[in-house]
Amino acid sequence: MFCKKMKKIKLTLVSLLLLFSSSLFSQVTISSLDMASPGKIIYQAHDSVPTINVGPAGTNQTWNYLGVLNADFIDTLMFISPVDAPNYYDLPVSNLIIPVNAAGDIDYAVNSPADLTIIANTENKILFPGGAKTTLIKTNTPVEKVLEFPLEYNSTFTQNYVNFTQYFYGSVPPNYTPSVSDTKNFIFSNCTSAIHKCGMSDSLREKKIVFKSVVADAWGTITTAAGTFDALRVKETKITVDTIDAHDALLYVWFFYKAKKDSVVTYYWYANDTGVPLVTATMDSYGAVKSVVWLASPLATLGVNEMAAASNINVFPNPAQNVISFNIDPSKASLILVYDITGRLINSSPVTADKVILNTSSFANGMYSYSILDKKNSITNTGKFSVVK
């Protein structure tokens, strides 16, 4: 009888140890080595009307989003070397350029063994109807902390920082509201000392005071079209107080324009060796998922680190002026993709012969990247060329 009890106790202990070791194996630790490096290409899908739930916090969670995420569109984004980024010499401490979207918005980041931070970001936008698209540089003071390493379950930090930008936008009345008025509505006789509507403002400055908290609140397995992964979920809460001041072109003074307060909760699922979050879910004010971004293709073709051009691929002249030629084996390649320095896909050329000639006369001076796809649409080679006219 005693032996039987001892055997039961041993079996129970073994079972508990196996269960415990299995749980430990499933947990994920994220380090700086799991972040993307220059040359990595990703295909990012967007679902603007998602029907998923993020689920509860805790351990051993299962998130199955296979077949329930619908791609409204897919961005092709490329991580570039900081020296190839615009405004690099204004932000030389950055060692990683993170593409934000296909419109060319980027984050200037620093990836270190201690943390991942963003020192500044750019936004390409039209400031007012009829105006040209302008690139705005927004700096963070202190730098925005994205993650602390090692990132593990229950890791947490809080931070306050200021995101600041100033830009010129032309002669627009200080009380201009794009949705309800235009410059013709400005009446100079409305100027009074009590209500400041005098003059024309020539620039704006925007200051976002951000209160941020981050916690790794869950771990488990996540399944998407890219596969099934052991993942760590991070919950990020940002409360932003946004203040805009306008500059009066006649009186040469700054005055308060408007302010707003916003709160956004975002969930990120991280896995080892993927470089970027597998899934990013942004919540609305009611706690429902408002939008989702996720990696759209299997990991094998999801992205590759930059490789030297294969010996059977010859790209010339480099730098190019009006044309550039790719000498390539058409039996081993199907497509040549060309990206600008922000990672935006600007040209796609099928490989139907052993020489593909690309017209670069409309390309701006600068650095470009290319990817060679094989017959299965997997990326086999990547490289760079420049255009100088």
C-alpha positions as CSV (number, residue, x, y, z in Angstrom):
1,M,0.0,0.0,0.0
2,F,2.8,2.4,0.9
3,C,4.6,1.7,-2.4
4,K,1.4,2.4,-4.3
5,K,1.0,5.7,-2.6
6,M,4.6,6.6,-3.2
7,K,4.2,5.8,-6.9
8,K,1.1,8.0,-7.1
9,I,3.0,10.8,-5.4
10,K,5.9,10.4,-7.8
11,L,3.6,10.3,-10.8
12,T,1.8,13.4,-9.6
13,L,5.1,15.3,-9.1
14,V,6.3,14.2,-12.5
15,S,3.1,15.4,-14.0
16,L,3.4,18.8,-12.2
17,L,7.0,19.2,-13.4
18,L,6.0,18.4,-16.9
19,L,3.2,20.9,-16.8
20,F,5.4,23.5,-15.2
21,S,8.2,23.0,-17.8
22,S,5.7,23.1,-20.6
23,S,4.4,26.5,-19.3
24,L,7.9,27.8,-19.0
25,F,8.6,26.8,-22.6
26,S,5.6,28.6,-23.9
27,Q,6.5,31.9,-22.3
28,V,8.3,34.4,-24.6
29,T,11.1,36.8,-23.7
30,I,11.7,39.6,-26.2
31,S,15.1,41.2,-26.6
32,S,16.6,43.9,-28.9
33,L,17.8,41.0,-31.1
34,D,14.1,40.3,-32.0
35,M,13.7,43.8,-33.5
36,A,13.9,44.3,-37.3
37,S,17.2,45.3,-38.8
38,P,17.8,47.5,-41.9
39,G,16.9,45.6,-45.1
40,K,14.0,43.7,-43.7
41,I,10.8,43.9,-45.9
42,I,7.4,43.3,-44.4
43,Y,3.9,42.9,-45.8
44,Q,1.5,44.6,-43.5
45,A,-2.3,44.0,-43.9
46,H,-5.0,46.4,-42.5
47,D,-8.5,45.6,-41.3
48,S,-10.4,48.7,-40.7
49,V,-13.7,46.9,-39.7
50,P,-12.4,44.0,-37.5
51,T,-14.6,41.6,-35.7
52,I,-12.0,40.1,-33.3
53,N,-11.7,40.3,-29.5
54,V,-8.4,40.8,-27.8
55,G,-9.4,38.5,-25.0
56,P,-8.5,38.6,-21.3
57,A,-5.1,39.1,-19.7
58,G,-3.2,36.2,-18.1
59,T,-1.2,33.1,-18.9
60,N,-1.6,30.3,-21.4
61,Q,-4.0,32.3,-23.6
62,T,-5.0,31.3,-27.1
63,W,-5.7,33.8,-29.8
64,N,-6.9,32.4,-33.1
65,Y,-7.4,35.1,-35.7
66,L,-7.0,32.8,-38.8
67,G,-9.8,33.6,-41.3
68,V,-11.4,36.4,-39.3
69,L,-9.0,39.2,-40.3
70,N,-9.9,40.8,-43.7
71,A,-7.3,42.8,-45.5
72,D,-8.7,46.2,-46.8
73,F,-5.2,46.8,-48.2
74,I,-1.6,45.7,-47.8
75,D,1.4,47.9,-47.4
76,T,4.9,46.8,-48.4
77,L,7.3,48.4,-46.0
78,M,11.1,48.2,-45.8
79,F,13.4,48.9,-42.9
80,I,16.3,51.1,-44.2
81,S,19.7,52.1,-42.9
82,P,19.6,55.4,-41.0
83,V,22.1,57.0,-43.3
84,D,19.7,56.5,-46.2
85,A,16.9,58.3,-44.4
86,P,15.9,61.9,-45.1
87,N,16.9,64.3,-42.3
88,Y,19.4,61.7,-41.0
89,Y,22.1,64.4,-40.3
90,D,19.6,66.2,-38.0
91,L,19.1,62.9,-36.0
92,P,22.4,61.0,-36.3
93,V,22.0,59.0,-33.1
94,S,19.2,56.9,-34.7
95,N,20.3,53.4,-35.6
96,L,17.0,52.1,-36.9
97,I,14.4,53.6,-39.2
98,I,11.0,52.1,-38.7
99,P,8.5,52.5,-41.6
100,V,5.1,53.5,-40.3
101,N,3.0,53.3,-43.5
102,A,3.3,53.3,-47.3
103,A,2.8,57.1,-47.4
104,G,6.4,57.4,-46.3
105,D,5.9,58.3,-42.6
106,I,8.9,57.0,-40.5
107,D,10.1,56.7,-36.9
108,Y,13.8,57.5,-36.1
109,A,14.5,54.9,-33.4
110,V,17.4,53.7,-31.3
111,N,17.5,50.0,-30.6
112,S,19.8,49.1,-27.7
113,P,20.1,46.1,-25.4
114,A,18.2,48.1,-22.7
115,D,15.3,49.4,-24.7
116,L,13.7,50.5,-28.0
117,T,13.1,54.3,-28.2
118,I,11.9,56.8,-30.8
119,I,13.6,60.1,-30.9
120,A,11.5,61.6,-33.6
121,N,9.1,60.8,-36.4
122,T,8.0,62.3,-39.7
123,E,4.5,62.8,-41.1
124,N,3.7,63.6,-44.7
125,K,0.4,65.5,-44.9
126,I,-1.4,68.3,-46.6
127,L,-1.8,71.0,-44.0
128,F,-4.8,72.7,-45.6
129,P,-7.1,72.2,-48.6
130,G,-5.3,73.1,-51.9
131,G,-1.9,73.0,-50.3
132,A,1.1,70.8,-51.1
133,K,2.1,67.8,-49.1
134,T,4.6,68.7,-46.5
135,T,7.0,66.6,-44.4
136,L,6.7,67.4,-40.7
137,I,9.5,66.4,-38.2
138,K,8.2,65.7,-34.8
139,T,10.7,65.4,-31.9
140,N,10.2,63.6,-28.6
141,T,11.5,65.1,-25.3
142,P,12.6,62.9,-23.6
143,V,12.7,60.1,-26.2
144,E,9.6,57.9,-26.3
145,K,10.3,54.5,-24.8
146,V,8.5,51.8,-26.9
147,L,9.8,48.7,-25.1
148,E,12.2,47.8,-22.2
149,F,14.4,44.7,-22.6
150,P,14.2,42.0,-21.7
151,L,10.5,42.1,-22.2
152,E,8.7,39.4,-20.2
153,Y,5.3,38.6,-18.8
154,N,4.3,41.3,-16.2
155,S,7.1,43.7,-17.5
156,T,5.8,47.3,-17.0
157,F,6.9,50.9,-17.2
158,T,5.3,54.4,-17.3
159,Q,6.6,57.5,-19.0
160,N,5.7,61.1,-19.8
161,Y,7.1,62.9,-22.8
162,V,6.4,65.8,-25.2
163,N,6.0,65.4,-28.9
164,F,6.7,68.8,-30.6
165,T,6.5,70.1,-34.1
166,Q,6.4,73.5,-35.7
167,Y,5.5,74.2,-39.4
168,F,4.7,77.0,-41.8
169,Y,1.5,76.7,-43.6
170,G,0.9,80.0,-45.4
171,S,-1.6,82.8,-45.0
172,V,-4.6,81.3,-43.2
173,P,-6.8,83.1,-40.6
174,P,-6.1,82.0,-37.0
175,N,-9.7,80.9,-36.6
176,Y,-9.6,78.7,-39.8
177,T,-11.5,75.4,-39.6
178,P,-11.1,73.3,-42.8
179,S,-14.5,71.6,-42.3
180,V,-16.6,74.7,-42.1
181,S,-14.7,77.7,-43.5
182,D,-12.0,78.8,-45.9
183,T,-9.8,81.9,-46.3
184,K,-12.6,83.8,-48.0
185,N,-14.6,83.8,-44.8
186,F,-12.0,86.0,-43.0
187,I,-13.4,89.5,-42.4
188,F,-10.8,91.9,-41.1
189,S,-13.5,94.2,-39.6
190,N,-14.2,91.4,-37.1
191,C,-11.0,92.1,-35.3
192,T,-11.5,93.2,-31.7
193,S,-9.3,93.5,-28.7
194,A,-11.4,91.0,-26.7
195,I,-11.7,88.3,-29.4
196,H,-8.4,87.8,-31.3
197,K,-9.2,87.3,-35.0
198,C,-6.8,89.9,-36.3
199,G,-4.1,89.3,-38.9
200,M,-3.1,86.2,-40.7
201,S,-1.2,83.4,-39.0
202,D,1.8,82.1,-41.0
203,S,2.7,79.0,-38.9
204,L,1.6,76.6,-36.2
205,R,3.3,74.8,-33.4
206,E,1.9,71.7,-31.9
207,K,2.8,70.2,-28.5
208,K,1.5,66.8,-27.5
209,I,2.0,66.0,-23.8
210,V,1.8,62.2,-23.6
211,F,1.2,60.1,-20.5
212,K,2.1,56.5,-21.3
213,S,1.9,53.2,-19.5
214,V,3.0,49.8,-20.9
215,V,2.5,46.3,-19.4
216,A,3.1,42.8,-20.8
217,D,-0.3,41.5,-19.7
218,A,-0.6,38.1,-21.3
219,W,1.2,35.3,-23.1
220,G,0.1,32.3,-25.1
221,T,-0.2,31.2,-28.7
222,I,-1.5,33.3,-31.6
223,T,-2.6,32.1,-35.0
224,T,-2.9,34.3,-38.1
225,A,-2.3,33.8,-41.8
226,A,1.5,34.0,-41.0
227,G,1.3,30.9,-38.8
228,T,1.1,30.0,-35.1
229,F,3.5,31.5,-32.7
230,D,4.3,31.6,-29.0
231,A,3.6,35.3,-28.3
232,L,3.8,37.9,-25.6
233,R,1.0,40.5,-25.5
234,V,1.7,44.1,-24.6
235,K,-1.0,46.6,-23.6
236,E,-0.1,50.3,-24.2
237,T,-2.2,53.2,-22.9
238,K,-1.6,56.7,-24.1
239,I,-3.3,59.8,-22.8
240,T,-2.5,62.8,-25.0
241,V,-3.1,66.5,-24.3
242,D,-2.7,68.2,-27.7
243,T,-2.2,72.0,-27.7
244,I,-1.8,74.1,-30.9
245,D,-0.6,77.6,-31.0
246,A,-0.7,79.9,-34.0
247,H,1.7,82.7,-35.0
248,D,0.2,86.0,-36.0
249,A,2.0,87.3,-39.1
250,L,1.1,90.9,-38.4
251,L,1.6,91.2,-34.6
252,Y,4.5,88.7,-34.5
253,V,3.2,86.9,-31.4
254,W,2.1,83.4,-30.6
255,F,-1.4,82.8,-29.3
256,F,-3.4,79.8,-28.2
257,Y,-5.4,78.2,-31.0
258,K,-7.0,75.0,-29.7
259,A,-6.5,72.0,-27.6
260,K,-7.9,68.5,-27.2
261,K,-7.4,65.4,-25.0
262,D,-7.4,61.9,-26.3
263,S,-6.9,58.4,-24.8
264,V,-5.9,55.4,-26.9
265,V,-5.3,51.8,-25.9
266,T,-3.3,49.5,-28.2
267,Y,-2.4,45.8,-27.9
268,Y,0.7,44.4,-29.5
269,W,1.6,40.7,-29.9
270,Y,5.3,40.0,-30.1
271,A,7.1,36.8,-31.0
272,N,10.8,35.9,-31.4
273,D,12.6,36.6,-34.6
274,T,9.7,38.3,-36.4
275,G,11.1,41.8,-36.2
276,V,7.8,43.6,-35.7
277,P,4.6,42.8,-33.9
278,L,2.6,40.0,-35.4
279,V,-0.7,41.8,-34.7
280,T,-1.5,45.4,-33.5
281,A,-5.0,46.1,-32.3
282,T,-6.2,49.6,-31.6
283,M,-9.3,50.0,-29.3
284,D,-12.1,52.6,-29.5
285,S,-13.4,54.6,-26.5
286,Y,-15.9,51.8,-25.8
287,G,-13.3,49.1,-25.4
288,A,-14.0,47.4,-28.8
289,V,-11.3,46.7,-31.5
290,K,-11.3,49.7,-33.9
291,S,-8.6,48.6,-36.3
292,V,-6.0,45.8,-36.8
293,V,-2.7,45.7,-38.5
294,W,-1.0,42.3,-38.9
295,L,1.7,40.5,-40.9
296,A,0.0,39.3,-44.0
297,S,2.1,36.4,-45.3
298,P,3.9,33.3,-44.0
299,L,7.1,34.0,-42.1
300,A,9.2,32.4,-44.8
301,T,8.3,35.2,-47.2
302,L,7.4,37.8,-44.6
303,G,10.7,39.6,-44.7
304,V,14.4,39.0,-45.2
305,N,17.5,40.7,-44.1
306,E,19.4,42.4,-46.8
307,M,21.6,40.1,-48.8
308,A,24.3,40.8,-51.2
309,A,23.3,40.5,-54.9
310,A,23.8,37.0,-56.2
311,S,26.7,36.5,-58.7
312,N,24.1,35.8,-61.5
313,I,22.5,39.2,-61.1
314,N,24.2,42.2,-62.5
315,V,22.7,45.7,-61.9
316,F,24.2,48.6,-63.9
317,P,24.9,51.4,-64.2
318,N,25.0,52.2,-60.5
319,P,24.5,55.1,-59.9
320,A,21.9,55.3,-62.6
321,Q,20.7,58.4,-64.5
322,N,17.7,57.6,-66.8
323,V,17.8,53.8,-67.0
324,I,19.1,50.9,-65.0
325,S,19.5,47.3,-66.2
326,F,19.1,44.0,-64.4
327,N,20.9,41.1,-66.0
328,I,19.1,38.1,-64.5
329,D,18.1,34.5,-65.1
330,P,14.4,34.5,-66.1
331,S,14.1,30.8,-65.1
332,K,14.9,31.7,-61.5
333,A,13.2,35.0,-61.1
334,S,9.7,36.3,-61.7
335,L,9.5,39.9,-60.5
336,I,11.7,42.9,-59.5
337,L,10.3,45.2,-56.8
338,V,11.8,48.7,-56.3
339,Y,11.3,50.7,-53.1
340,D,12.2,54.3,-52.2
341,I,14.1,55.2,-49.1
342,T,10.9,55.2,-47.0
343,G,10.1,51.6,-48.0
344,R,7.3,52.5,-50.4
345,L,6.9,50.2,-53.4
346,I,7.3,52.4,-56.5
347,N,7.9,50.0,-59.3
348,S,7.1,46.3,-60.1
349,S,8.8,44.8,-63.2
350,P,8.2,41.2,-64.4
351,V,11.2,39.2,-65.5
352,T,10.5,37.9,-69.0
353,A,14.0,38.0,-70.4
354,D,17.6,37.9,-69.3
355,K,17.7,41.7,-69.2
356,V,15.2,43.9,-67.5
357,I,15.6,47.7,-68.3
358,L,14.0,50.0,-65.8
359,N,13.3,53.7,-66.7
360,T,14.5,55.9,-63.8
361,S,14.0,59.2,-65.5
362,S,11.1,60.1,-63.2
363,F,13.0,59.0,-60.1
364,A,14.3,61.6,-57.7
365,N,18.0,61.6,-56.8
366,G,18.7,59.3,-53.9
367,M,19.0,55.7,-52.7
368,Y,16.6,52.9,-53.8
369,S,16.3,49.3,-52.8
370,Y,15.2,46.3,-54.9
371,S,14.0,42.8,-54.2
372,I,14.1,39.8,-56.5
373,L,11.2,37.3,-56.3
374,D,11.4,33.8,-57.5
375,K,8.6,31.8,-59.2
376,K,7.0,31.1,-55.8
377,N,7.0,34.8,-55.0
378,S,9.6,34.3,-52.3
379,I,12.3,37.0,-51.9
380,T,15.6,35.5,-52.9
381,N,17.9,38.6,-53.2
382,T,17.9,42.2,-52.3
383,G,20.2,45.1,-53.0
384,K,20.5,48.8,-53.5
385,F,21.2,51.3,-56.3
386,S,21.2,55.1,-56.4
387,V,20.0,57.6,-58.9
388,V,22.2,60.7,-59.7
389,K,21.3,63.2,-62.4
